[in-house]
Amino acid sequence: MQKLFLILMGFFCLPIFAAVGDSVNTQTLPIENIRVQLYKGDAYLYFSPKENDWSAPGCPGTKFAYIKESEAGANSIMSVALAAKMAEIPVRFTGICGDISGNLGYMRITDISI
């Protein structure tokens, strides 16, 4: 009985999901869509995968990886993403789980790799 209790406690104490602000990595997937959105005087670059979401372990339901165009490296990330999309090469994003509103459907990009 004591073993069962310890197993169950370990299961329920494990962090299943990352919290907003945690660093996460997506799976390596092809980009389906690239969107540029103007919002309150800023441009944001959004990338969605051919799959249902980016399958970022610890950040469930991440449908969009994004970066503000004015952030350092945003133009380079866009260049790599466009080249990967045109060549149909899967990419992997590293970033911060969630957006400024705490929505886990988004991940702020800090890195892209092919």
C-alpha positions in Angstrom: 0.0 0.0 0.0 2.8 2.4 0.8 4.4 1.7 -2.6 1.2 2.5 -4.3 0.9 5.8 -2.4 4.5 6.8 -3.3 3.9 5.9 -7.0 0.6 7.9 -7.1 2.2 10.9 -5.3 5.1 10.9 -7.8 2.6 10.8 -10.7 0.5 13.6 -9.4 3.5 15.8 -8.5 5.2 15.6 -11.9 4.8 18.7 -13.9 2.7 17.7 -16.9 2.5 21.1 -18.6 4.9 24.0 -18.7 3.8 27.3 -17.3 3.6 30.4 -19.2 7.1 31.8 -19.4 8.9 28.4 -19.4 11.4 27.6 -22.2 10.2 24.9 -24.6 11.1 23.2 -27.9 8.7 22.3 -30.6 8.9 19.0 -32.6 10.7 19.3 -36.0 7.8 19.9 -38.4 7.3 21.6 -41.8 5.8 25.1 -41.8 2.3 25.3 -43.3 1.6 29.0 -43.0 3.5 32.3 -42.4 1.5 35.3 -41.4 2.5 38.9 -40.7 0.0 40.8 -38.5 0.1 44.5 -37.6 -1.0 45.1 -34.0 -0.8 48.4 -32.2 1.9 49.8 -34.4 4.0 46.6 -34.3 4.4 43.8 -36.8 4.3 40.2 -35.5 5.5 37.1 -37.5 3.5 33.9 -37.0 4.4 30.4 -38.1 2.0 27.5 -38.0 2.9 23.8 -38.8 1.4 21.4 -41.3 0.3 19.4 -38.2 -2.5 20.3 -35.8 0.0 22.1 -33.5 3.8 22.3 -32.9 3.7 19.4 -30.4 5.9 21.3 -28.0 6.3 19.0 -25.0 5.1 20.8 -21.9 3.3 23.5 -23.9 0.1 21.9 -25.2 -1.8 23.1 -28.1 0.8 25.5 -29.4 -0.6 26.3 -32.8 1.5 29.4 -33.5 5.2 30.2 -33.0 5.7 34.0 -33.2 8.2 36.8 -32.9 7.8 40.6 -32.9 9.4 41.9 -36.1 11.4 44.6 -34.2 13.1 42.0 -31.9 16.8 41.2 -32.6 17.0 38.3 -35.0 13.4 38.4 -36.3 14.5 39.1 -39.9 16.9 36.2 -39.8 14.3 33.9 -38.3 11.9 34.9 -41.1 14.6 34.2 -43.7 15.3 30.8 -42.4 11.5 30.0 -42.1 10.8 31.2 -45.7 13.7 29.1 -47.1 12.6 26.1 -45.1 9.0 26.5 -46.2 10.0 26.8 -49.9 12.3 23.8 -49.7 9.7 21.9 -47.6 12.4 21.3 -44.9 11.0 20.9 -41.3 12.1 23.3 -38.7 12.3 23.3 -34.9 11.6 26.4 -32.7 12.8 27.1 -29.2 11.0 29.7 -27.3 8.9 30.8 -24.4 5.5 29.1 -23.7 2.5 31.3 -24.0 1.9 34.9 -25.1 1.6 38.1 -23.0 -2.0 37.2 -22.2 -1.0 33.7 -20.9 -2.5 31.9 -23.9 -0.7 28.5 -24.3 -1.7 28.4 -28.0 1.3 30.6 -28.7 5.0 30.3 -28.2 7.4 33.3 -28.5 10.3 32.3 -30.6 13.9 32.7 -29.4 15.6 30.2 -31.9 14.9 28.4 -35.1 16.8 25.4 -36.5 16.6 23.2 -39.5 
